Amino acid sequence: MGEPLSAAPTRIILDTDLAMGAPGSDIDDGFALALALADPDLRVELVTTVGGNSDVATSTRLTRELLGVLGHDDLQVVEGAPAGDDAARELARRVLAEPGELTVVAIGPLTNVARALALSPGVAGAVREVVVMGGVFLEQTNVAAMPGEYNFWCDPDAAQAVLDSGAPLRLVGLDVTRRVRLSRADADELAEGGSFGGVAAAATHGWIDFQEQVKPREELEQGSCALHDPLAVAVVTRPDLVTWRDAHVAVETEGRVARGVAVADLLMWEDPPTPNCRIATDVDAAAFRALFLERMASLP
């Protein structure tokens, strides 16, 4: 009897507002891209860019530069909103061409995904799944200037449109992602690796420096940074890393003091609304950390 066939990799489109490489900018999108490429159970088919952590043109340039460092400069990158709908059209075209085959992993504002759904509503039924880093569900940001999690706050209308679409959704929110951390010591260890490790280590130290300047009272932020987007990538093939719960989520789009706030109905009362997603409510931080560092060590 022959060896059993291994499962085919999960094919993904990664939609990102990547900023790794820009001084003082968040770095977790860069690590998410690296993790997606390092995971043998994932196959990245396309990267689309969206404005968020940086303007979309800068995000596109930085994405291509990072793909070069990672040895994947042949991977197609399509620039999207707000510059145009090229990313939305390509995303929709690919999903509709192979119903049930492609997962969209959205780790920036949901503008491209919402526009793809508006251009081609059939995307909701054709996509295998949409995994989102966005929202905060069991806690809150405690920031008056940004009451909603950043990705939802940037484009709350897009977030609501995706939630209304009927697409299969899993949401990994800020209340869970900020529990998974990368320390200065981790960055130093990365620096001993290949080309990506050197770039990532320098960016990590720079981002932690910035965080310590702007959040001096946040003990959690001292000496480390959160790996928000990599966790959303990891759960595509390792859903066991987090605890999931069905929910009905809506996003405040017009509130004077609550822009981008996600309200999660956990379906606890009689006659609850129909769930429109699954949300992450807890994470095995140690297991994720071990997986993440192992994958990073495997990169060139």
C-alpha positions in Angstrom: 0.0 0.0 0.0 1.4 3.4 -0.9 1.9 6.4 1.3 -1.3 8.4 1.9 -1.6 11.6 -0.1 -1.1 14.8 1.8 -3.8 17.4 1.6 -3.3 20.1 -1.0 -2.3 23.5 0.3 -5.0 26.1 1.0 -4.9 28.6 -1.8 -5.2 32.2 -0.6 -5.4 35.8 -1.8 -3.7 38.1 0.7 -5.2 41.6 0.9 -2.8 43.9 2.8 -1.9 47.5 3.7 1.7 46.4 4.2 4.1 49.0 5.7 7.2 47.1 6.8 10.2 49.1 5.6 8.7 52.5 6.1 10.2 54.4 9.2 7.8 54.4 12.2 5.3 52.2 10.5 3.6 49.0 11.8 5.3 45.8 10.8 2.8 43.0 11.4 1.6 42.9 7.7 5.1 42.2 6.6 5.4 39.3 9.1 2.0 38.1 7.9 3.1 38.0 4.3 6.3 36.2 5.4 4.3 33.7 7.4 1.9 33.0 4.5 4.9 32.2 2.3 6.6 30.1 4.9 3.6 27.9 5.7 3.8 24.7 3.6 0.1 24.3 4.0 -0.6 27.6 2.3 -0.2 28.7 -1.3 -0.3 32.5 -1.9 -1.9 33.0 -5.4 -2.1 36.8 -5.4 -1.4 39.8 -3.2 -3.6 42.9 -3.4 -2.9 46.1 -1.7 -5.1 48.7 0.1 -4.5 52.0 1.7 -4.3 51.9 5.5 -1.0 51.7 7.4 0.5 53.5 4.5 -0.9 55.0 1.3 -1.7 52.3 -1.3 1.1 53.2 -3.7 3.7 52.9 -0.9 2.1 49.7 0.3 2.4 48.3 -3.2 6.1 49.3 -3.5 6.9 47.9 -0.1 5.1 44.7 -0.8 7.1 44.1 -4.0 10.3 45.0 -2.2 9.6 42.5 0.6 8.6 39.8 -1.9 12.1 40.3 -3.5 13.8 39.8 -0.1 11.7 36.7 0.5 12.6 35.3 -2.9 9.1 35.6 -4.4 9.3 38.6 -6.7 7.4 36.6 -9.3 4.2 36.7 -7.2 1.6 39.1 -8.7 0.8 42.2 -6.7 -2.3 44.3 -7.8 -2.8 47.8 -6.4 -6.2 48.6 -5.1 -8.3 51.2 -3.2 -8.4 54.0 -2.9 -6.4 54.4 -6.1 -8.8 52.2 -8.1 -10.7 49.0 -8.4 -8.0 46.9 -10.1 -7.5 44.8 -7.0 -11.2 44.3 -6.5 -11.7 43.2 -10.1 -8.8 40.8 -10.0 -9.9 39.4 -6.7 -13.5 38.9 -8.0 -12.2 37.4 -11.3 -10.1 34.8 -9.6 -12.7 33.8 -7.0 -15.5 33.4 -9.5 -13.2 31.4 -11.9 -12.7 28.7 -9.3 -15.7 28.5 -6.9 -14.9 27.1 -3.5 -11.2 27.0 -4.1 -9.8 30.4 -2.9 -9.7 31.9 0.6 -9.3 35.6 1.0 -7.2 36.7 3.9 -7.8 40.4 4.6 -5.4 42.1 7.0 -6.0 45.7 6.1 -9.1 47.9 5.7 -11.8 45.9 3.9 -12.2 48.3 1.0 -11.0 46.0 -1.7 -13.1 43.1 -0.5 -16.2 45.2 -0.2 -15.7 46.6 -3.7 -15.2 43.1 -5.1 -18.5 42.1 -3.6 -20.2 45.2 -5.0 -18.8 44.6 -8.5 -19.6 40.8 -8.4 -22.1 39.8 -5.7 -21.5 36.2 -6.6 -18.1 36.4 -4.9 -19.8 35.8 -1.6 -21.0 32.4 -2.6 -17.9 31.5 -4.6 -15.2 32.3 -2.0 -14.1 29.4 0.1 -13.8 31.7 3.2 -12.9 35.2 4.1 -10.5 35.5 7.1 -10.3 39.0 8.5 -8.0 40.7 11.0 -10.3 43.3 12.2 -12.7 44.5 14.9 -12.6 44.3 18.6 -15.4 42.2 20.2 -15.0 41.4 23.8 -13.1 44.5 24.8 -12.6 48.0 23.4 -9.8 50.2 22.1 -10.0 52.7 25.0 -8.9 55.4 22.5 -11.4 58.2 22.0 -9.9 59.3 18.7 -10.1 55.8 17.3 -13.0 53.9 19.1 -13.0 51.2 16.5 -10.1 48.8 15.7 -8.0 50.5 13.0 -8.9 48.4 10.0 -12.7 48.8 10.7 -12.2 52.4 11.7 -10.5 53.3 8.4 -13.5 52.1 6.3 -16.5 51.1 8.5 -18.8 51.0 5.5 -16.7 48.4 3.9 -16.6 46.3 7.0 -20.3 46.4 7.3 -20.7 45.5 3.6 -18.6 42.4 4.1 -20.6 41.4 7.1 -23.8 41.8 5.2 -22.6 39.8 2.2 -23.4 36.3 3.3 -19.8 35.2 2.6 -18.3 32.6 5.1 -16.4 34.8 7.6 -14.0 34.3 10.4 -12.9 37.4 12.3 -9.8 37.7 14.4 -10.0 40.8 16.5 -7.7 43.1 18.4 -8.8 41.8 21.8 -7.2 38.5 20.8 -4.3 39.5 18.5 -2.7 41.9 21.0 -2.0 39.0 23.3 0.5 37.5 20.8 3.8 39.4 21.1 7.2 39.8 19.5 10.0 41.0 21.8 13.3 42.8 21.3 15.0 39.5 22.1 13.0 37.8 19.4 14.1 40.5 17.0 17.7 39.9 17.9 17.2 36.2 17.2 15.7 37.0 13.8 18.7 39.1 12.9 20.9 36.0 13.1 18.9 34.4 10.2 18.7 35.2 6.5 18.0 38.3 4.5 14.5 38.6 5.7 15.5 38.2 9.3 17.8 41.2 9.1 15.2 43.4 7.6 12.5 42.2 10.0 14.7 42.7 13.1 15.5 46.3 12.2 11.9 47.0 11.5 10.8 45.4 14.7 13.2 47.4 16.9 12.1 50.6 15.1 8.4 49.8 15.7 8.9 49.0 19.3 10.8 52.2 19.8 7.9 54.1 18.3 5.3 52.3 20.4 7.2 53.0 23.6 7.3 56.7 22.7 3.6 57.1 21.9 2.3 54.6 24.6 4.5 55.2 27.6 1.8 54.1 30.0 0.9 50.9 28.3 2.9 48.2 30.1 1.9 45.6 27.5 3.5 47.7 24.8 6.9 48.0 26.5 9.7 45.9 24.9 7.4 44.1 22.5 4.9 44.6 19.7 1.7 42.7 18.7 1.5 40.3 15.8 -2.0 41.1 14.8 -2.0 40.1 11.2 0.2 37.0 11.4 -2.4 35.4 13.7 -5.1 35.9 11.1 -2.8 34.2 8.6 -2.0 31.3 11.0 -5.6 30.4 11.7 -6.3 29.6 8.1 -4.5 26.3 8.5 -4.4 26.2 12.3 -7.9 27.2 13.5 -7.1 25.3 16.7 -4.8 28.2 17.8 -7.8 30.2 18.8 -11.2 29.6 20.3 -14.1 30.4 18.0 -17.7 31.5 18.7 -20.6 32.1 16.4 -21.8 35.7 16.5 -23.8 38.4 14.7 -21.5 41.4 14.2 -22.5 44.9 13.1 -20.2 47.9 12.7 -21.1 51.5 13.6 -20.6 53.5 10.5 -22.0 56.9 11.4 -21.9 57.3 15.2 -20.4 60.6 16.5 -18.2 58.9 19.0 -18.2 55.3 17.9 -17.0 55.1 14.3 -15.8 51.6 13.4 -16.9 50.0 16.6 -18.0 46.4 16.2 -21.0 45.2 18.2 -20.9 41.4 18.6 -24.2 39.7 19.5 -23.1 36.4 21.0 -26.5 34.8 20.5 -27.1 34.3 24.2 -30.8 35.3 24.4 -34.0 33.8 23.1 -34.6 34.4 19.4 -31.1 35.8 18.6 -30.2 37.2 15.2 -28.8 34.9 12.6 -25.0 34.6 13.0 -23.0 36.2 10.1 -19.5 35.2 11.2 -17.3 33.3 13.7 -15.2 35.5 16.0 -12.0 34.5 17.8 -12.5 34.9 21.6 -9.2 33.4 23.0 -5.8 32.4 21.7 -3.1 29.8 22.7 -0.4 32.5 22.6 2.4 30.0 23.4 1.5 27.7 20.6 1.2 30.5 18.1 4.6 31.9 19.2 6.3 28.6 18.8 4.8 28.1 15.3 5.6 31.7 14.3 9.2 31.6 15.3 9.7 28.2 13.7 8.3 29.5 10.4 10.4 32.6 10.6 13.6 30.5 11.1 12.8 28.6 7.9 12.9 31.8 5.7 15.9 32.7 3.5 
